[in-house]
Amino acid sequence: MGKNINVLLSIESDEDRNLIFAAISTQDDIRITGIEKDEAGMIIKSEQLKPDIIIMNLQPHGIDEAELAPIIHRRSPDTAIIMICDRDENEYAEYALKTGISGFLLRKADMDKLLSVVRIVDMGGFYISSSIIKRALDSNRLNYGKKEDCAFLSPVERCIISGIAMGISDKEIASRINYSAGTIKNRITIIKRKIKLKTRAEIAVFSLVNGLIRPEQVDFMKEKE
């Protein structure tokens, strides 16, 4: 059996928190290592426990929303964040794409979907619901350039970007093009500098906008909500 996926749960609603706790408790490979009801406690616990994943809702009270994910990443760099939101997804599309969140789900998503996303994120992939991506692509505030802007990318860099857009891990990308995982990690750092983007989700949108990958190739574009 592989390692457990350690999850810190920070959900304000008792009903939602209990539902997620019950679902995770049935899984052999996922365990909850901590529970917090507010963002201050979550930040402290993230530094103490260094969980693989934090599942949280987007209802911060004392900290600006745009700062919350970066604060967590500074204190626990290897911790991924899955965000659950019960408000209008259009309001948070840009936030989700630009702050390094690895998974973004609407509250109406079922527990099987959430468990699947936990495993995807733990493998180095990410998930954003299709409605979020579609709204982001239509938003005038998300400017990722025009198709001719991609001429400076090498064929290998385009392959890596396409792999990121499909939500696959660095290891799988490396296997597809016969590179080491370490080399892929370094290449991704270079790519981020070239295209001036910080997160894997932003890179996925960049690849879609610029025609490097077709929407039907990306799993989160297929989801029917």
ChimeraX attribute file (.defattr): number of C-alpha atoms within 10 A of each C-alpha:
attribute: neighborCount
match mode: 1-to-1
recipient: residues
	/A:1	5
	/A:2	6
	/A:3	7
	/A:4	13
	/A:5	18
	/A:6	20
	/A:7	25
	/A:8	24
	/A:9	23
	/A:10	23
	/A:11	25
	/A:12	17
	/A:13	11
	/A:14	9
	/A:15	10
	/A:16	13
	/A:17	20
	/A:18	12
	/A:19	13
	/A:20	18
	/A:21	15
	/A:22	12
	/A:23	15
	/A:24	20
	/A:25	13
	/A:26	10
	/A:27	11
	/A:28	11
	/A:29	14
	/A:30	18
	/A:31	16
	/A:32	18
	/A:33	15
	/A:34	16
	/A:35	18
	/A:36	18
	/A:37	16
	/A:38	17
	/A:39	22
	/A:40	15
	/A:41	12
	/A:42	21
	/A:43	19
	/A:44	15
	/A:45	21
	/A:46	23
	/A:47	16
	/A:48	11
	/A:49	15
	/A:50	20
	/A:51	22
	/A:52	21
	/A:53	24
	/A:54	26
	/A:55	21
	/A:56	24
	/A:57	25
	/A:58	17
	/A:59	16
	/A:60	14
	/A:61	10
	/A:62	10
	/A:63	12
	/A:64	9
	/A:65	15
	/A:66	12
	/A:67	10
	/A:68	17
	/A:69	19
	/A:70	15
	/A:71	13
	/A:72	23
	/A:73	19
	/A:74	11
	/A:75	16
	/A:76	20
	/A:77	14
	/A:78	13
	/A:79	22
	/A:80	25
	/A:81	25
	/A:82	25
	/A:83	22
	/A:84	20
	/A:85	18
	/A:86	13
	/A:87	12
	/A:88	10
	/A:89	19
	/A:90	15
	/A:91	12
	/A:92	17
	/A:93	22
	/A:94	19
	/A:95	14
	/A:96	25
	/A:97	26
	/A:98	16
	/A:99	19
	/A:100	19
	/A:101	23
	/A:102	28
	/A:103	25
	/A:104	27
	/A:105	23
	/A:106	20
	/A:107	15
	/A:108	10
	/A:109	14
	/A:110	12
	/A:111	15
	/A:112	11
	/A:113	10
	/A:114	23
	/A:115	15
	/A:116	12
	/A:117	21
	/A:118	27
	/A:119	16
	/A:120	18
	/A:121	22
	/A:122	18
	/A:123	16
	/A:124	17
	/A:125	22
	/A:126	28
	/A:127	24
	/A:128	25
	/A:129	21
	/A:130	19
	/A:131	19
	/A:132	23
	/A:133	23
	/A:134	15
	/A:135	17
	/A:136	23
	/A:137	19
	/A:138	9
	/A:139	13
	/A:140	8
	/A:141	9
	/A:142	17
	/A:143	12
	/A:144	19
	/A:145	12
	/A:146	11
	/A:147	14
	/A:148	8
	/A:149	11
	/A:150	17
	/A:151	8
	/A:152	10
	/A:153	14
	/A:154	11
	/A:155	10
	/A:156	12
	/A:157	16
	/A:158	16
	/A:159	17
	/A:160	23
	/A:161	25
	/A:162	24
	/A:163	22
	/A:164	24
	/A:165	28
	/A:166	23
	/A:167	25
	/A:168	19
	/A:169	19
	/A:170	23
	/A:171	16
	/A:172	17
	/A:173	22
	/A:174	18
	/A:175	13
	/A:176	12
	/A:177	12
	/A:178	10
	/A:179	14
	/A:180	14
	/A:181	16
	/A:182	12
	/A:183	12
	/A:184	22
	/A:185	16
	/A:186	10
	/A:187	16
	/A:188	19
	/A:189	13
	/A:190	13
	/A:191	20
	/A:192	16
	/A:193	11
	/A:194	12
	/A:195	17
	/A:196	12
	/A:197	17
	/A:198	16
	/A:199	16
	/A:200	23
	/A:201	26
	/A:202	25
	/A:203	23
	/A:204	23
	/A:205	23
	/A:206	26
	/A:207	24
	/A:208	21
	/A:209	18
	/A:210	16
	/A:211	14
	/A:212	18
	/A:213	21
	/A:214	15
	/A:215	18
	/A:216	10
	/A:217	13
	/A:218	21
	/A:219	15
	/A:220	20
	/A:221	19
	/A:222	12
	/A:223	11
	/A:224	8
	/A:225	10
